C-alpha cells in the first residue's frame, strides 16, 4: 500500500516490535520442549529436583515472553494510533485544499466516511499486522522446525493440513473482497441519508415527510445490513473450517503418535510437545486468517483514501511550484493554460446586448481593490450550458457595484469565480490589473471580505465567530463591527454579550441575526473588496436601509460588490449590472437602466408600485 509511507516516523517502534515479537516467539517455542523434558526426564524418573529446576526455567522464560508481549503491544498501539492521526491530518489538509468541484465530486458524506471509518479500518489493520503478522510467521516456521526436530515422520500430517488451510483462507478472502467494497459505498449512502435528514429536519417536519424519510433511511440501513450479513456468512465459514482441519490433524497425530510410542520410536513427552507445536502452527494460521479477513476491507478503505490524496485540485495555486502532494494544491498555471488573451484585451468592450463599454476599461487603479471581469465565461461541471457567458464589467474602489437579475442568472456564480472557488472557463478576472489565477490563493482571499448567501456560523462564542475575519481583533473592534452590522440590539440582550455561545449551525439565533453576524465578520476584516451575496434577504426594509447606510460609511475606500434580489437594496448603487441567463444585458445607474434596459424595468416593476417608480 502506498499509504504505508506514512509509517516512516514510526520505523524505530516497528523495528522494536519486530525484535520483541521475535523474542516472544522464541520463548513460546521453547516452553513445550522444557515441558517434554519434565515429563520424560523428571516425572518418568521421579526426579523432583529436576522438575523444580526446569519448572523454574519455564517460569522465567514465560515471564520474559510476557514482558516482550506487553511492550510490543504498547509500541504497536502507539505506532498504529500515530499512523491514523497522521493520515487523518493529511486527508483533512488535502480536503481543505479542494475546490468546490472536488467537494461535489466526492460528496460531503463520503469524505466524512473516508476520514473516519476508512482510516479507522486501516489503523486496526496496521496494529493487527504489527502484533500478529510478524508473530504468526515466526510461530508457524518455528513450530514446523521444532515439530520436525521431535519426529520427522509424524510431521507429514502438518504438511497435509497447511495447504488445506491456505486454500480455505484464499477462497474466503476472494469471495469477501467485492462485498467489503460494496459495504463502504453503502455506508457512504447511509451517512448521506442520515446527514440530509438531520440537517433538513425542519423542512421534513414542515412537509410531514417524516415517514418517507424513515422509509428512506430504513432502505439504506437494510441494504447495508444485508451486505454485512452476506459478508459475515462467508467469513463465518472460516473459523469452523479451520477448527475442523485443526481437530482432525490433532486426532491423526495422537493416533499415529500412540502407535510410534508403542513401537518405541517416540516418548510421551515428545508427543505432548509435538501436539503443542501443531497447536501453535494452527494458531498462527488462524492469526494469519484474521489478518486476511481484515485486509480485503482495509484495502478498499486504502484505495478510497488514496483516491482523496491523489486527486489533482482543479484550482492551481501559483504559490506552489512543485508537483502536487498530499495536502497542497500545487503546480503553476502558465499563461497558455490560463488564457490566450493579449494586452489589448484590457481595452475590450463588454459583450452585453446593449453594447455597453467596460466601465473604466484600461484605467490604472488609483486605489487597491480595482476589480475587472473581462469577457468571463464559465460552465459548471456536467452542465449543458454556461452559467455565465461573456461577462465584462468593472468594480471600482470607493464605489458600490450591484448585480441584479432573475433566479439562475449567474449572480452568485460571479462571486464564486472572484473567490476562485471555481476557475473561469475563458476570459479572465483581474484585481488591480493582475489575473487572479496568477495570485497566491491566500493573498487573493486576504483582499476579500465575503458574506455568503447562506449564513454560516460555527460552534463557539460570538467573539470567536467574528474573529474568523480577524484573528487578533480587539473587543472594541468586535463591538464596532457588531454596531455597524445592526446586530448590537440583540447581542447586547444576550446574557454574556459577545461571549454568548452560538450553538452548532447557529440554531439559537434567527436567520436575520445570523446574516448580521456574518456581515460583522466580514466588516471586522477591513478588506479591500467586500462581496455581499444576497445577504440582506432576511432583514426587514428598515434594518436593511440602516445597515446599508452604516456599511457605506465604513467601506468608503473599498470596493463593494452586492448581489441582491431586492431593487431597494441596489437602487442607490454607483453601478448596477443586470444579468439575464448568464449575460450582461445592462450596466449603469438606476435611472439610466430604467430608460434603456428592458430586463431591469421588468424586475423593478415587479417589486415597486407606479408611485415608487415615479
C-alpha positions in Angstrom: 0.0 0.0 0.0 1.2 3.5 -0.9 -0.2 4.7 2.4 2.5 2.8 4.3 4.9 5.6 3.6 3.1 7.5 6.4 4.5 4.9 8.9 8.0 6.3 8.3 8.1 8.3 11.5 7.4 5.1 13.4 10.1 2.9 11.9 12.0 2.7 15.2 8.9 1.5 17.0 8.2 -1.1 14.2 11.8 -2.4 14.5 11.5 -2.6 18.3 8.2 -4.5 17.9 9.9 -6.9 15.4 12.7 -7.8 17.9 10.2 -8.0 20.9 7.9 -10.3 18.9 10.9 -12.4 17.8 11.9 -13.0 21.5 8.3 -13.6 22.5 8.0 -16.3 19.8 11.3 -17.9 20.8 10.1 -18.1 24.4 6.8 -19.6 23.5 8.5 -22.2 21.2 11.0 -23.2 23.8 8.4 -23.9 26.5 6.9 -27.2 25.0 10.5 -28.6 24.8 11.1 -27.9 28.5 7.7 -29.5 29.3 8.7 -32.5 27.3 11.9 -32.7 29.3 10.0 -32.5 32.6 7.7 -35.4 31.5 10.4 -37.7 30.0 13.2 -37.0 32.5 11.5 -35.7 35.6 8.1 -37.4 36.0 9.1 -40.7 34.5 12.2 -40.9 36.7 10.5 -39.3 39.8 13.2 -36.7 39.9 11.6 -33.8 41.9 14.7 -31.6 41.8 14.8 -31.8 38.0 11.1 -30.9 37.8 11.6 -27.9 40.1 14.7 -26.7 38.2 13.2 -27.0 34.7 9.9 -25.6 36.0 11.7 -22.6 37.3 13.3 -22.1 33.9 9.8 -22.3 32.3 8.5 -19.6 34.7 11.4 -17.2 33.9 11.1 -17.7 30.1 7.3 -17.3 30.4 7.8 -14.0 32.3 10.3 -12.7 29.7 7.8 -13.6 27.0 5.1 -11.8 28.8 7.2 -8.6 29.2 8.0 -8.7 25.4 4.3 -9.2 24.6 3.3 -6.2 26.8 5.9 -3.8 25.3 5.2 -5.0 21.7 1.5 -4.3 22.2 2.2 -0.9 23.6 4.5 0.1 20.8 2.3 -1.3 18.1 -0.7 0.5 19.5 1.2 3.8 19.6 2.5 3.4 16.1 -0.9 2.5 14.6 -2.6 5.3 16.5 0.1 7.7 15.3 -0.4 6.4 11.8 -4.1 7.0 12.0 -3.6 10.5 13.4 -1.1 11.4 10.7 -3.2 10.0 7.9 -6.4 11.8 9.2 -4.3 15.1 9.2 -3.1 14.5 5.6 -6.6 13.7 4.4 -8.1 16.7 6.2 -5.5 19.1 4.8 -6.0 17.7 1.3 -9.7 18.1 1.5 -9.3 21.6 2.8 -7.3 22.4 -0.4 -10.1 21.1 -2.7 -12.1 23.4 -4.8 -15.9 23.1 -4.8 -15.6 20.9 -7.9 -13.8 18.2 -5.9 -16.2 18.5 -3.0 -19.1 18.0 -5.3 -17.3 15.0 -7.0 -16.8 13.1 -3.7 -19.7 14.4 -1.7 -19.6 15.5 2.0 -20.9 12.2 3.4 -18.3 10.2 1.5 -15.4 12.5 2.7 -16.6 12.1 6.3 -16.7 8.3 6.0 -13.2 8.3 4.4 -11.8 10.5 7.1 -13.3 8.5 10.0 -14.4 4.9 9.2 -11.9 4.1 6.4 -8.9 5.4 8.3 -10.0 3.5 11.4 -10.1 0.3 9.4 -6.5 0.9 8.2 -5.4 1.8 11.8 -6.8 -1.5 13.1 -5.1 -3.5 10.3 -1.7 -1.8 11.0 -2.0 -2.7 14.6 -3.0 -6.3 13.8 -0.2 -6.6 11.3 2.4 -5.4 13.8 1.1 -7.7 16.5 0.1 -10.7 14.5 1.6 -10.7 11.0 5.1 -10.6 12.5 4.4 -13.1 15.2 2.4 -15.6 13.1 5.1 -16.5 10.5 7.7 -16.8 13.3 5.4 -19.1 15.2 4.5 -21.1 12.1 8.0 -21.6 10.8 9.4 -22.1 14.3 6.7 -24.6 15.2 7.4 -26.6 12.0 11.1 -26.7 12.7 10.6 -27.8 16.3 7.9 -30.4 15.3 10.2 -31.9 12.7 13.1 -32.0 15.2 10.8 -34.0 17.5 9.6 -36.5 14.9 10.1 -36.0 11.1 7.8 -38.8 10.1 4.9 -37.6 12.2 5.4 -34.1 10.8 4.0 -35.2 7.4 0.5 -34.6 8.8 1.3 -30.9 9.2 2.3 -30.6 5.6 -1.1 -32.0 4.6 -3.1 -29.7 6.8 -1.3 -26.4 5.9 -2.2 -26.4 2.2 -5.8 -27.0 3.1 -5.8 -24.1 5.5 -4.3 -21.8 2.9 -6.9 -22.8 0.3 -9.7 -22.0 2.8 -8.2 -18.6 3.6 -7.7 -17.6 -0.1 -11.2 -18.8 -1.1 -12.9 -16.8 1.7 -10.9 -13.7 1.0 -11.7 -13.8 -2.7 -15.4 -14.1 -2.0 -15.4 -11.3 0.6 -13.4 -8.6 -1.2 -16.1 -7.4 -3.5 -18.6 -7.3 -0.7 -16.3 -5.2 1.5 -16.0 -2.7 -1.3 -19.8 -2.6 -1.6 -20.2 -2.2 2.1 -18.1 1.0 2.2 -20.2 2.5 -0.7 -23.4 1.6 1.1 -22.0 3.2 4.3 -21.5 6.4 2.3 -25.1 6.2 1.2 -26.3 5.7 4.8 -24.3 8.6 6.0 -25.7 10.8 3.2 -29.3 9.9 4.1 -28.7 10.5 7.8 -26.9 13.8 7.2 -29.7 15.1 4.9 -32.3 14.1 7.5 -30.5 15.8 10.4 -29.7 19.0 8.5 -33.2 19.2 6.9 -35.3 18.2 9.9 -37.3 21.4 9.9 -38.3 21.0 6.2 -39.1 17.3 6.7 -41.4 18.1 9.6 -43.0 21.1 7.9 -44.0 19.0 5.0 -45.0 15.9 7.1 -42.4 13.8 5.3 -41.1 12.1 8.5 -42.5 8.7 7.5 -41.0 9.0 4.0 -37.6 9.8 5.4 -37.8 6.9 7.8 -38.5 4.5 4.9 -35.6 6.1 3.0 -33.3 5.6 6.0 -34.5 2.1 6.6 -33.9 1.1 2.9 -30.3 2.4 3.1 -29.8 0.7 6.5 -31.3 -2.6 5.3 -29.2 -2.5 2.2 -26.0 -2.1 4.3 -27.2 -4.7 6.8 -27.9 -7.3 4.1 -24.5 -6.8 2.6 -22.9 -7.1 6.1 -24.8 -10.3 6.8 -23.6 -11.8 3.5 -20.0 -10.9 4.3 -20.3 -12.3 7.8 -21.8 -15.5 6.5 -18.8 -16.0 4.2 -16.4 -15.1 7.0 -18.2 -17.3 9.4 -17.2 -20.3 7.4 -13.5 -19.6 8.1 -13.4 -20.4 11.8 -15.3 -23.7 11.6 -13.4 -24.9 8.6 -10.0 -24.1 10.3 -11.2 -25.7 13.6 -12.3 -28.8 11.7 -8.9 -29.1 10.0 -7.0 -28.4 13.2 -9.0 -31.0 15.2 -8.7 -33.7 12.6 -5.0 -33.0 12.4 -4.6 -33.4 16.2 -6.6 -36.6 16.1 -4.4 -38.0 13.4 -1.3 -37.0 15.3 -2.5 -38.6 18.5 -3.5 -41.8 16.6 -0.2 -42.2 14.8 1.8 -40.8 17.7 0.4 -43.5 20.1 1.5 -46.1 17.5 5.0 -44.7 17.4 5.2 -44.7 21.2 4.1 -48.4 21.3 6.9 -49.2 18.9 9.5 -47.2 21.0 10.1 -44.6 18.3 8.8 -41.7 20.4 8.3 -40.8 24.1 5.2 -39.4 25.7 6.7 -36.0 26.5 7.8 -35.6 22.8 4.2 -36.4 21.7 2.8 -33.8 24.1 5.3 -31.2 22.9 4.5 -32.2 19.3 0.8 -31.6 19.8 1.6 -28.2 21.3 3.7 -27.3 18.3 0.9 -28.4 16.0 -1.4 -26.2 18.0 1.0 -23.3 17.6 1.2 -23.8 13.9 -2.5 -23.9 13.5 -3.0 -20.9 15.8 -0.5 -18.9 13.7 -2.5 -19.8 10.6 -5.6 -18.7 12.5 -4.0 -15.4 13.2 -3.0 -15.0 9.6 -6.6 -15.8 8.6 -7.8 -12.9 10.8 -5.4 -10.6 9.0 -6.6 -11.9 5.7 -10.2 -11.2 6.8 -9.4 -7.6 7.6 -7.1 -6.9 4.6 -9.9 -7.0 2.0 -11.9 -4.4 3.8 -8.8 -2.4 4.6 -7.6 -2.5 1.0 -10.9 -1.0 -0.1 -10.5 1.7 2.5 -6.9 2.3 1.5 -8.0 2.8 -2.2 -10.6 5.3 -1.1 -8.2 7.3 1.0 -5.5 7.2 -1.8 -8.2 8.5 -4.2 -8.6 11.6 -2.0 -4.9 12.1 -1.5 -4.0 11.7 -5.2 -6.9 13.8 -6.6 -5.5 16.7 -8.5 -7.0 20.0 -7.5 -8.7 21.9 -10.3 -7.7 25.2 -8.7 -4.0 25.7 -9.1 -2.1 27.9 -6.7 0.9 29.7 -8.2 2.4 29.9 -4.7 3.4 26.2 -5.1 5.7 25.4 -8.0 6.3 21.6 -7.4 4.2 18.6 -8.1 1.0 18.1 -6.2 1.5 16.4 -2.9 -0.9 15.5 -0.1 -2.4 18.5 1.5 -1.4 21.1 -1.1 -2.8 22.2 -4.4 0.5 22.6 -6.2 1.6 23.4 -9.7 2.0 26.5 -11.8 -0.5 27.5 -14.3 1.2 29.0 -17.3 -0.2 31.9 -19.4 -1.1 29.4 -22.2 -3.1 27.3 -19.7 -5.0 30.2 -18.2 -5.8 32.5 -21.1 -4.5 33.2 -24.6 -5.7 36.8 -24.4 -3.2 39.6 -25.1 -2.8 43.0 -23.5 -5.1 44.7 -26.0 -8.0 42.8 -24.3 -7.8 45.2 -21.4 -9.4 47.7 -23.8 -12.2 45.3 -24.7 -15.8 46.2 -24.7 -18.5 44.3 -22.9 -20.4 41.7 -24.8 -23.8 42.8 -23.4 -26.8 43.2 -25.6 -26.7 46.9 -25.1 -23.1 47.2 -26.3 -22.1 48.9 -23.1 -18.4 49.5 -22.8 -16.5 48.2 -19.9 -16.6 50.9 -17.3 -13.1 52.1 -16.6 -11.5 49.7 -19.1 -7.8 50.2 -19.3 -7.6 52.7 -16.5 -4.9 52.1 -14.0 -6.3 51.7 -10.5 -5.7 54.6 -8.2 -6.6 52.6 -5.1 -6.2 48.9 -4.3 -9.2 46.7 -4.9 -10.0 47.5 -8.6 -11.9 44.5 -10.0 -12.4 43.7 -13.6 -14.4 40.9 -15.2 -13.0 40.6 -18.8 -15.2 38.5 -21.1 -15.7 35.8 -18.5 -17.4 32.6 -19.4 -18.0 29.6 -17.0 -19.9 26.4 -17.1 -20.4 24.1 -14.1 -19.1 20.6 -14.5 -21.8 18.4 -16.2 -24.0 21.4 -17.1 -25.4 21.7 -20.6 -24.8 25.4 -21.0 -22.6 28.1 -19.3 -23.8 29.7 -16.1 -22.3 33.0 -17.2 -21.2 33.9 -20.7 -19.0 36.8 -22.0 -19.4 38.9 -18.8 -17.5 42.1 -18.7 -17.7 44.9 -16.1 -15.5 46.8 -13.6 -16.0 47.5 -9.9 -14.0 50.5 -8.6 -12.7 51.2 -5.1 -15.0 53.6 -3.2 -18.0 52.6 -5.2 -20.9 50.2 -4.8 -21.4 47.8 -7.7 -24.7 45.9 -7.5 -25.5 42.8 -9.5 -29.2 42.0 -10.1 -31.0 39.5 -12.2 -33.5 36.7 -12.1 -33.1 33.4 -10.3 -30.3 31.4 -12.0 -28.9 34.3 -14.0 -25.4 33.7 -12.6 -25.1 36.4 -9.9 -23.6 34.3 -7.1 -21.5 32.4 -9.7 -19.6 35.6 -10.4 -18.7 36.0 -6.7 -17.6 32.3 -6.6 -15.3 32.9 -9.6 -13.8 36.0 -8.0 -13.0 34.0 -4.8 -11.6 31.2 -7.0 -14.0 28.6 -5.7 -14.0 27.8 -9.4 -11.8 28.9 -12.3 -13.2 30.7 -15.3 -13.6 28.6 -18.5 -12.5 31.5 -20.7 -11.7 35.2 -20.2 -10.2 36.5 -17.0 -10.8 38.2 -13.7 -8.3 40.9 -12.6 -7.7 42.6 -9.4 -5.5 45.7 -9.7 -4.8 44.6 -13.3 -3.4 41.2 -12.2 -5.1 38.0 -13.2 -6.3 36.3 -10.0 -5.0 33.0 -11.3 -1.5 34.4 -11.0 -2.1 35.4 -7.4 -1.5 33.1 -4.4 -4.9 32.0 -3.3 -4.3 33.1 0.3 -3.2 36.6 -0.9 -6.3 36.8 -3.1 -8.8 35.8 -0.3 -7.0 38.1 2.1 -8.1 41.0 0.0 -11.8 39.9 0.2 -14.5 40.0 2.8 -17.2 37.6 1.9 -20.7 37.3 3.2 -22.4 34.2 1.7 -26.0 33.8 0.7 -26.5 31.1 3.3 -25.2 32.5 6.6 -22.8 30.0 8.3 -21.9 30.4 12.0 -19.6 28.0 13.9 -19.9 26.5 17.3 -18.4 28.9 19.8 -18.9 32.4 21.1 -20.0 35.4 19.0 -16.5 36.9 19.5 -14.8 33.7 18.3 -17.1 33.7 15.2 -16.2 37.3 14.4 -12.5 36.6 14.8 -12.7 34.3 11.8 -12.5 37.6 9.9 -9.5 38.9 12.0 -7.8 36.6 14.5 -6.3 39.4 16.7 -9.4 41.6 16.7 -9.8 43.5 19.9 -13.1 43.7 21.9 -13.6 47.3 20.7 -13.2 46.2 17.0 -15.7 43.4 17.6 -18.2 45.7 19.2 -17.7 48.3 16.4 -18.4 45.6 13.7 -21.5 44.4 15.5 -22.8 48.0 15.8 -22.3 48.7 12.1 -24.0 45.4 11.2 -27.0 46.5 13.3 -26.5 43.4 15.5 -25.9 45.2 18.8 -29.6 45.4 19.6 -29.8 41.6 20.1 -26.2 40.9 21.1 -26.5 43.3 24.0 -29.6 41.5 25.2 -27.8 38.1 25.3 -26.7 37.0 28.8 -22.9 37.2 28.1 -22.9 39.7 25.2 -20.2 39.0 22.7 -19.2 36.0 24.8 -22.6 34.4 24.3 -22.4 30.9 22.9 -23.5 30.1 19.4 -24.9 26.5 19.1 -24.0 24.2 16.2 -25.2 25.7 12.9 -26.4 28.9 14.8 -29.7 27.3 15.8 -30.1 29.6 18.8 -30.2 32.7 16.6 -32.7 33.7 13.9 -31.9 33.9 10.2 -31.7 37.7 10.2 -29.4 37.6 13.3 -27.1 35.1 11.6 -26.9 37.3 8.5 -26.0 40.3 10.6 -23.3 38.4 12.4 -21.9 37.2 9.1 -21.8 40.7 7.8 -20.0 41.8 11.0 -17.5 39.0 10.5 -16.7 40.4 7.0 -16.6 44.1 8.3 -14.1 43.3 11.0 -11.6 42.1 8.4 -11.5 45.5 6.7 -10.5 44.1 3.3 -10.0 45.9 0.0 -13.1 44.2 -1.6 -16.4 43.4 0.0 -18.7 40.7 -1.5 -22.3 40.6 -0.3 -24.1 37.6 -1.8 -27.8 38.4 -1.3 -27.2 38.6 2.4 -29.8 41.2 3.2 -32.8 39.0 2.2 -33.7 38.0 5.8 -33.7 41.6 7.0 -36.7 43.9 7.2 -36.6 47.0 4.9 -35.9 49.4 7.8 -32.9 47.4 9.1 -31.8 46.8 5.5 -31.7 50.6 4.9 -29.9 51.4 8.2 -27.4 48.6 7.6 -26.5 49.7 4.0 -26.1 53.3 5.2 -23.7 52.3 8.0 -21.8 50.0 5.7 -21.4 52.7 3.1 -19.6 54.9 5.6 -17.4 52.1 6.9 -16.4 50.9 3.4 -16.0 54.3 1.7 -12.5 53.4 0.3 -13.2 49.8 -0.5 -14.7 48.1 -3.5 -18.2 46.8 -2.7 -20.0 44.2 -4.9 -23.5 43.4 -3.8 -25.6 40.6 -5.2 -29.3 41.2 -4.5 -32.8 40.3 -5.4 -34.4 43.4 -4.0 -34.4 46.6 -6.1 -34.4 48.7 -2.9 -31.0 47.2 -2.0 -29.4 48.2 -5.2 -31.2 51.4 -6.1 -28.6 53.7 -4.7 -25.6 51.8 -6.1 -23.0 53.6 -8.1 -23.2 51.0 -10.8 -25.8 48.2 -11.4 -25.0 45.2 -13.5 -28.1 43.5 -14.9 -27.8 39.8 -15.7 -30.2 37.7 -17.8 -29.5 34.0 -18.5 -25.8 34.5 -17.6 -25.2 37.5 -19.8 -24.8 41.2 -19.0 -27.8 43.0 -20.5 -27.3 46.4 -18.9 -24.9 48.4 -16.9 -25.4 51.8 -15.3 -27.3 53.6 -12.5 -30.9 53.1 -11.6 -32.4 55.9 -13.7 -30.3 55.0 -16.7 -31.3 51.4 -16.6 -35.0 52.2 -16.2 -34.8 54.0 -19.6 -32.6 51.7 -21.6 -32.8 48.1 -20.1 -36.0 46.1 -20.5 -35.0 43.3 -18.1 -34.3 45.8 -15.3 -37.6 47.6 -15.9 -39.4 44.3 -15.5 -37.6 43.5 -12.3 -38.3 46.9 -10.9 -42.0 46.9 -11.9 -42.5 43.5 -10.3 -41.3 44.9 -6.9 -42.3 48.6 -6.9 -45.5 50.4 -7.4 -46.0 53.2 -10.0 -45.8 55.8 -7.3 -42.4 54.5 -6.2 -41.2 54.4 -9.8 -42.2 58.0 -10.3 
